[in-house]
Each structure stands twice: as structure tokens, then as C-alpha cells.
Amino acid sequence: MDRPEMIMVDCKTFEELVQALGELVDYSRWVIARQDVEASHKLRPIVKRMIFLLVVITEGKVPEAGTVIEILDRVDDEVEGHLAHAKSPEEEAALLHEYGRFLDTVQELMQRGQRREK
């Protein structure tokens, strides 16, 4: 298997990517607030992938990058497991709300990484 080519992402482009992730997280919170479980299930993997890609970009420059990926995977697995066993729509909504709070934390970490890049 060929090794992937490396590309550079300038600070302006990285800022735009972080801003796009922020908007996606905001939309995810909006969906969660409306207790739209189906839409939230569809958005979660997209948000997770975007976070993963941005963390990979910062790897080596932001020491916490690897830890963020580990935490993201663990929390996502836990949320998925709890959602599968939720006994009511209210319980699902509460779990999704907690996931939204977690996304806030990840977004904050990404913004800190963005400031370090400058």
C-alpha cells in the first residue's frame, strides 16, 4: 500500500475548517434540542469524522490531539451503547444533550489548537 501524500493546510484554511466544524456542531445542538433522534443519529458520524480529520491535521503541533481522538471514540461508543438501551424518548434526549455538551468541549479544544497555530 502506497503511503499517502502529505499536504499542508495553511492557518486561514484551518480556521475555516474549524469554523465549519463549529457550525456543524451548532446545527447538531439545534437538532438535539428538538429531540430529533433520527437526525442526530445521522449527524453524529459526520461530526465525529470532521473532528477526527481536524485532529489529524493538528497532530504533532497540538499534544492533546491523540488524546482527543481516544476520548472521542470512547464517548461516541458509550453514547451509542446507551442510546441502544434507552427506555424512553426522554432518556434518548438526555443522552443526546450530554453528547452535545461533549461536542462543546471538543470544539473548545479545537479552537485552542487553532490559536496555538497562529
GIZI-V888228 format. One record per helix or strand. SS is the DSSP state (~ for helix, > for strand). FROM is the first residue (numbers start at 1). TO is the last residue. If there is no record, write none. Layout:
BEGIN
<<SS | FROM | TO> <SS | FROM | TO>>
END
This chain:
BEGIN
<<~ | 11 | 33> <~ | 37 | 58> <~ | 65 | 84> <~ | 89 | 117>>
END
